[in-house]
Every structure is written in structure tokens, then in C-alpha cells.
Amino acid sequence: SLLKSSTTLPLLVELKSGTTYNGRLISCDTYMNINLRDVVCTSKDGDKFWKLTECYIRGSSIKYLRLPEEAVERVKEEEGRQWQGNGNGGG
């Protein structure tokens, strides 16, 4: 999946509350719950900042995610490897 392929990449997460989190993706699950490392949290108004070593974000509170272009490239590479490693010969 796109999100799982983005492990270790920088990620911006905006919550429904307006708070944003910028950090590196450690892990995610099927509910889009995510763990970030080396995080900078910004308040809704943008006037307060917090630096966190790690944080957990519940998927249901996420408004949107911004991933780097490299994440899409990783997915394409992984899909290519899956097709090559299939071994069926296709026909």
C-alpha cells in the first residue's frame, strides 16, 4: 500500500481539529493509525510548536496526509518486484 511503502519518509498529517504533525513514518495499520518519529506538532493557529520524539495518531482523527513524491515511486518499484517474483509466466 502507499502508506506502508512510505515508512521512514517524511509525512505531514493534518487532523480534523486543525493541528498538524510533521515527522517520519514508523508504522501504520489498516485503520490508518500511524506512528511518527522526530515530530514537530503545530497548533491549529500556527502560533505554538512542540517537538516530540514519537507520537501515535488515531486514523479516524486524520483529515489528510501529504506524502513525498518518493512514496509513489516506492509503490511502483514494489509492484514491479511482485510481478517479477510471481513466477506464473502469465498464460
C-alpha positions as CSV (number, residue, x, y, z in Angstrom):
1,S,0.0,0.0,0.0
2,L,1.0,3.6,-0.5
3,L,1.2,4.4,3.2
4,K,3.2,1.3,4.2
5,S,5.6,2.0,1.3
6,S,6.2,5.4,2.9
7,T,7.9,4.0,6.0
8,T,10.9,6.2,7.0
9,L,9.8,9.0,4.7
10,P,8.7,12.5,5.9
11,L,5.0,12.9,6.3
12,L,2.6,15.7,7.1
13,V,-0.6,14.9,8.9
14,E,-3.4,17.3,9.4
15,L,-6.1,16.4,12.0
16,K,-9.7,17.3,11.8
17,S,-9.0,19.6,14.7
18,G,-6.5,21.6,12.5
19,T,-3.4,20.5,14.4
20,T,-0.6,19.4,12.1
21,Y,2.2,16.8,12.7
22,N,5.3,16.6,10.6
23,G,7.5,13.6,11.1
24,R,8.9,10.3,9.7
25,L,6.5,7.4,9.4
26,I,7.4,4.5,11.6
27,S,4.3,2.3,11.0
28,C,0.6,2.2,10.1
29,D,-2.2,-0.3,10.3
30,T,-5.4,-1.0,8.3
31,Y,-7.3,1.7,10.2
32,M,-4.7,4.3,9.2
33,N,-3.5,4.6,12.8
34,I,0.1,5.9,12.4
35,N,3.2,6.2,14.4
36,L,5.6,9.1,13.7
37,R,9.2,9.8,14.8
38,D,11.1,13.1,15.1
39,V,7.8,15.0,15.1
40,V,7.1,18.7,15.1
41,C,3.5,19.4,16.1
42,T,1.9,22.8,15.2
43,S,-1.2,24.2,16.8
44,K,-4.3,25.0,14.7
45,D,-3.5,28.7,14.7
46,G,0.2,28.1,13.9
47,D,1.4,30.0,16.9
48,K,2.5,27.1,19.1
49,F,5.0,24.3,18.3
50,W,6.1,21.2,20.1
51,K,8.9,18.8,19.3
52,L,8.2,15.2,20.1
53,T,10.4,12.1,19.8
54,E,7.5,9.9,18.8
55,C,3.7,10.1,18.6
56,Y,0.7,7.9,17.8
57,I,-2.2,9.3,15.7
58,R,-5.5,7.6,15.5
59,G,-6.7,7.2,11.9
60,S,-10.2,8.4,12.5
61,S,-8.9,11.8,13.5
62,I,-6.9,12.4,10.3
63,K,-8.2,15.0,7.8
64,Y,-5.4,14.5,5.3
65,L,-1.9,13.3,4.7
66,R,0.8,14.7,2.5
67,L,3.5,12.3,1.2
68,P,6.6,13.0,-0.7
69,E,6.7,12.0,-4.4
70,E,9.2,9.3,-3.5
71,A,6.4,7.4,-1.8
72,V,4.7,6.8,-5.2
73,E,8.0,5.7,-6.7
74,R,8.4,3.2,-3.9
75,V,5.0,1.7,-4.6
76,K,5.8,1.3,-8.3
77,E,9.0,-0.4,-7.5
78,E,7.3,-2.8,-5.1
79,E,4.6,-3.6,-7.6
80,G,7.3,-4.3,-10.2
81,R,9.0,-6.7,-7.9
82,Q,5.8,-8.5,-7.1
83,W,5.1,-9.1,-10.8
84,Q,8.6,-10.3,-11.5
85,G,8.6,-12.6,-8.5
86,N,5.2,-14.1,-9.3
87,G,6.7,-16.9,-11.4
88,N,3.5,-17.8,-13.1
89,G,4.6,-16.9,-16.6
90,G,1.1,-15.5,-17.1
91,G,-0.5,-17.7,-19.6
